[in-house]
Amino acid sequence: MPSGLAVLDLLRRERRLPGTREGCREGDCGACLVLLGEPQGAEVRYRPVNSCLLPLGELEGRHLVTIEGLNPPSAPGPAPALNPIQESFVLEGATQCGFCTPGFIVALTGYFLGNASPDPESAEDAVAGNLCRCTGYASIRRAIARLLEQHRALPAGPALERCVGWGIVQPWMREAPARLKAMGPAAPAPASAAGAAGPGATAVPVLVAGGTDLFVQRPESLEDAPLVFLSEQDLGRTWVRDGRRYLGAMLPMEDLCGVPPFADYLSCVASGPVRHRATVGGNLVNASPIGDFTIMLLALGAVLGIRGPAAAGIAALRELPLRDFYRGYKKLDLAEGEVVEWVAFAEPGDAGFHFEKVGRRRHLDIASVNAAVFLRLDGGRIQEARLAAGGVAPMPLLLARASEALRGCQIDPQALPQTLRRALGLAQEESVPISDVRGSASYKRRLLKHLLVAAFLRLQPREIPEETALALLDGPTAGGPA
């Protein structure tokens, strides 16, 4: 079978496993969720992912679990046996038409397998990528509360053992680590794009990171294309060296939940199943002008590590500031054969950082405009400032002139508002938004101003209190439209 075949199609059409439902095919509804297990040391880490965006080639060396694999053995009789998650949904009336229910069950199973200390907020976030058109979600919240109460009564121990003892997964899952180990590791992918297609190949290979955008935009053309899965490289980790935080290009976005300053903002970027597949490098190379994570990294002053094709057995690595990576709409400073290996930025420490976005809904939506602000203070002045914005230019934009205007500004209720007003005007001059389905150009200019002021209201509330913020928004902006 082709490596680009969607796992959803494999399950439903080839294996005749209809419990994994076909819904949006864009990773938005959660009806097609499966658990994807990957060896980590002596254990297997299971992530809930959208099978509509999961290519078959990614299953090599991994364990796939569908809703059918979570069902307990049924005793003789008309009623099928239910595991505790399924039973809670029935008891609380959390399933009506039932189309979305398997996805919810899989999402919560993945949550309990991967969370030693579950709580209501994170449990609800675990199903944020699952849509239900029937229940209104109140009954689903009650089912989750019932499950959390049951979990608190479980004896201590490893997550898998607790879940097996609870009955939400079956005992045979204990065998997965040994069986995956016996299969051996997946064959490593090439270190760069050069030569990835192999001798005699005619088609240009397609590099696949998480595929959460690629398999939405081009699913048919990718099914039979030569694919290179970058997940097989050792780039899915984060580390700190010499005061720098490094993020490997294949690090899933979900794994940033414990990395400051991203933890506070990931829930508004994407749902858990998308974050489990979407990668740091894929997000940057996708070059969306409104990519939330890219805007955050621009404000953090990030640099890229880019690996070129091997020459004389050595693959050259160059560093490039992220602000110089984007040359226009979907145009990158990335030569043929080069791949992004990591992105790094100075540890924020006690510096101030804030991210804002406005979309058509509060969470899990593409932004109309987004903005991030980074401030480092020293001796009562702004020592370092970076403002970045998306949705106001053909590419992710570092507002260089506005940022420079803030440097050296004294932090007091008189100087900061005056300097910020000037910076807002420069930001208007630097931005070149267009009118599209997410808003008119004038609306986006107004949004940019609001988001930047909101960030300063959060970061410097003493110098920019609410009344000052309102005055900045209502008054004219020097150097640009109000």
N, C-alpha and C positions, 0 to 999 in steps of 0.2 A: 504494500500500500504506500502511496506517496507520503513523504514526511510532512507535507504541508496540509494534509487532510485534517479538518477540525475534529477533535476528539468527540464532540457532540454528535457528529455524523457517524463516526465509527460506532458509538454506543447505540444509537437509535436505528441506524440503517443496516449496519453489518452485524452487530452483536444482539440486536433485538432487545435492548434494555430500555424500555420506554419511561422508566421512572425519572430519568434525566430529561427535563422538558425543554422544548425549543420555544423560545420567546422572542426577544428583541434581536439576538445575534450581534449585540454591540456591547455586552458586558454591563448593561444598565439594570436588568430586571432580576437577576439572580436565580431564575428558574432552572438554569442548566448547571448549577454548582456541583462540583465533585471535589473530593479530597485528593491532593497530590502530595505523596510522601517522598521525602528526599533524605537519604542517609546523612546523619550528622553524628560522627563518632560511632558509639555503640547503639545509638537510638535512631529513630526515624522521625523527622519533623513533618507534620501534616499541615498543609495550607489549603483553605477553601478557595478554589479558583473557578473562573467561568470557562466551562468546556467549549463554548462557542468560539473563544479566542485562544484556545490551547491547541497548538499543532501536534500531530501525532509524534513527530520526531522528538519532542520534549519528554516523552515517556521513557526513553531509554535509561535504564538504571534507576527508575523511580517506581513507586507503588501507587496505583490508581484505585480509589475506592468510590463506588457509586452508592446511591441510596439503597440499591438492592443489597449491597454488602453490609449495610447497617441494620437490616431487618433481622430480628432474632428468628431462630427456627420455629416454625409453626407446629403446634400440637394438632392432632386430629380434631376436626370440627369446622363449623362454618366461619368462625371469626379468626382472622389472622392474628398472630402474636404481635405485640407492640413493644418497642423499647421505651424507656422512661421519657425520652424527649417526645416521641410520637404520642405516648399516652397523655402527657401534659397538654399537648395541643388538643387532643380529643376532649379531655375533661374541662378545659377552659373555653371550648368552642372556638378555638383559634384556626380552624380550617372549615371552609364552606365549600366553594367549588373544588378546592383541593389542587388546582393547577400549580400554585406557587409553593405548596407545602413541602415537597421534597427538598427544595432549595433552602428553606428555613431550617429543616432538620439537619442538612449537611453543614450549613453555616454554624449552627450552634454546636454540633459535634466537633467541628474544627476548633471552635472557641474553647470548649472545655478540655480538649486534648492539649491545647497550647497555652492554657492560662492556669497557673497554680493558685491564684487568688482572685477569682471572678467577683465582679461587682455589677450592680444594675447598669451603670453608665457604660462601661466597656462591653457588657453583654448586649445592650441595645445597639451599640456601634457595630458589633459583629454582624448584625442583620440589617445594617443600614443600606446595604446593596441589594436587599430583597424587597420587591414590590408585591403588595397584596391589594387587589381591587375590591375585595369583598368585606373584610372584617373591620376596617377602620383602625386596626392595629391595637386597640385596647385589650382585646382578648389575647393577642400575641404577647403583649407586655405582662399580662397575668400569667401566661404559661411560662415565661422567662423567670418571673418572680418565684413561681413554684419550683422550678428547676434549681434556682440559686439556693433555695431553702434545703432542697435535697442534697445539694453539693456540700453544704456546710456540715451535714451530718456524716459525711464519708470519712473513713479512717485516713490518716496521713499516709503518704507514699508517692511513688512516681506517678505522673499524670496518666500514663497508659494503664497502669495497674488499677488506679482509682476508677478510670472510665470502664475498664473491663468488669471490675467488681460491681459497679453501678449498673452495668448492663447496656450502656449507650453504644458501646462497640463490642464486637464479638471476640472470644478468646483466641481465635486463629490469628488475630492481628499481632499477637506476641511473636509470631514466627517471622514477621516481615523483615526485621533487621538481618537475621541470619540468611534468609532467602535472597535478599538484595546483595548481601556480601558475597554469597556464592555465585551470583551472576557476574560479579566483577564490575569495576568502574566503567563508565561510558568513555568512548574514545575521545581524546582531547581535540578541541577545535583548533584551527590554525591561530597563531598568535596575532596575525593581522589579516586584512582582507585579501592581500596579494596571494595569488596562487590557490585560493580556497576552492576554486572549482575543479582543480585537478587537471592532469594532462589530457588533452584532446577535447576538453569541454568547450562548448560553444556559447552557452548561456552564461550571463554574468551572475555570480552567486549573490544571494540576498542575505545580508546579515540580520539575524533575528535576536533581539534582546528579550523583552517581555512580550512584545507583539500586541499590546493592548490597543494601540492605534493602528499598527500595520495591518492586523487581521480584521479591523473594521473597514479600512479603506480599500484593501485589495485582496479579499479572501479568495476569489475565484482564480486570479492570476498566480497566487502563491501556492495553490494546491500542488501543482506539478513543477514548480520552480526549484532550482537547486538552492537549498537553504543551508546556512551555516549557523548553528545554534551557539551563541556566545555564552550561554549558561554553563557550558562545559569548561570554561576558563575559570581560573581562581581569582575572580574579580568581585565576588559577592560578599565582601566584608568591609568593615570600617576599622580604622586604627588612628592613633595619635603619635606623631613624631615631631620633635623639635618645635612644639607649640602649635603645630598644624593638625587639623582634623582632616583625614583622608577618607573619602567615600569611594569604594570600588565601583566601577561603571556598572557592574551587574548586581549591585546591592539592591534588593527589593525595597520599594518605598516604605512598605510596612515596617521594615527593620530600622527606620529612622525614628520610630516612636520614642526611643530612649536617647536620642541624640539632640541636644539643644542646638539651635532654638526651634527645631521643627515640630517637636511633639505637640505643641499647642495649636498647630495649624493643619495637621494632616487630615483631620476629620472633615474639613471643608474643601479638601483637594479632590479626594476620590474615596470610593467605598473600600472596605477591607479586601474583598476578592480582587479588585483592580490593583490595590496597593501591594498585594501579595505577588502579583506578576509584573507590574510596571517597574522599571528599573531607573536608577539614577542616570546612567549614560544614555539610555533610550529616550528619556525625557528631554535631555539637553540636545541630543542630535536631531530629535523631531523638530526642533526649532520653531515651535508654535509661538507666535507673537504674544499669546496670552497664557503661556505656561506658568502656572503658579510657582512651581519649585525653581524654575529658572530665574524668576524675578527675585525670589529669596536669595539665591546664590549670588546674583549680581550685587545685591545690597551688602552681602557679606564679603565682597571683594575676592571671589573665588578664582582659582586658576585651574587649568586643565592639564593633565598629563596625557600626551598623545603619542602613541607608539606607531612608528612607521614600519615598512617592510624591511625584512632582514637583509643586510648587506655584509658580506664576508662573515656570515653566521651571527651577526649582532643586529638586533632590531633597535633602531635609534629611538630615543624618547626625547620629546621636546615639551617645554612648558609654555602655555599660552594663557594670558588673562582671559577670563570668560567674556569680558566686555568686547574683546577683539575677535571673538569666535564667530560672531554673526555679522555678515557682510551685506545683508539685504533679506528680502522675503525668502525663507527656506534656503538661503545661501550661506555656506559655512567655509571657514578656513580649515578645510580638511582635504588633504591631497588623496589621490587614488592609492589605495592600499593602507591608509592610516586608519586607526581606530582609537577612540577615547578610552583610556585605561583607568583613569581616576579623576576626581575633582577634589580640590583641597582649599581650605580657607583657615585663617588664623582663628584659634579658639576664641569665642566671643568674650569669655570671662564675665566681667561686670558691665560690659557695654550694653547699651540699650538696643533692642531690636523689636520691630513690630511689622506685621503683615496684614493687609486689608484687601478684600475683594468684594465686588458686587456682581451678581449674576441674576438670572431670572428666578432662581431659588437660592436659599441660604447655603445649602450643602450640596455636594456632589454635582456641581454644575460648572460649565465653562464660564469663565468670567467675562463680563462686558469690559471691565477695567479692573486691574489689580495693581497694588503698589506695596513696596517694602521700604522701610527706613532703618538705617543703622547709624547709631550715634555713640561715639566714645568721648567721654568728658575727662578733662584734666585741668585742675586749678580753676574751676569755675568757668571754663570755656569749652567750646566744642573743638576737640583736637582732631577728630576724624568724623566725616559724615558721608554717607552714600545713600542716595535716593534712586530707586529703580521702579519702573512701571511697565505694565503690559496692556495691550489693547489700544495703545496710542501711537503706534508706529508699525512699520512692516516687520519688525523684529523685536525681540525683548530689548528694552531700552534702559541703559544706565543714564540717569539725568545728570550728566557730568557738570554742567554749568550751575545748575541748582545746588548740587552737592558742594561745589567749590565755594559758593556764596555763603554757605553756613559755617565753613571752617573758620575757627578763630572767634566766632561769635560769643560774646559774653552771655552767660546763663542768668538772666534776670528778667523781671516782668516788663521792662521797657525795651531792652535791646533785642531779645529773642523774637517777639512779635514783629518788630520792624524788619529784622533780617529775614524772618520766615516769609513775610509778605513779598519781599524782593525775590526770594528763592521760588515762591509759587509763580511769580511772573516769568522767571526764567524757565521753569518747568513747562509753562504754556508755550513758550517760544520753541523749546526743544521737541515738543510732541507734535505729531502730524497724523491725528486720527482720521479715519474714514467712516462714512455712514454705511452701516450694514444691518443685518437682522438683529444685532445685539444693541443697536442704538445709533443715533445720529452722531456726527462728528462733534457738534456743539455739546450734546449730552455727555459724551465721553470726556471732553475737556472739563466740564463741570464736575464729573465724577472724580477725575484725577485730583482736582483741587480738594474735594471733600475727603478723599482717602488719605491724602498727605496730611491734611489738618487733623484728621482723626488719629493718625499715628502719633503726631506731636501731642495731641490731647492725652493720649495714653502714656507716652514716654515722659513728658514734662508737664504734668498737670498743674504744678505750682506757677510756672511761667506762662502756660497756655491754658488757663481755666476755660470753662464753657463759654462764658460771656466774650472772652477774647477770641475763642475759636469761631463763634458766630459772627463776630465783627470781621474776621479774616475772610469768612465765606461770603458775607453779604456785601462787603466793600469791593471797590475795583482792585484788580490785580495788576500791578505795574508790569509792563512788558508783555502783556497778553490779554486775551478776553477774560471777562469776569467768570 
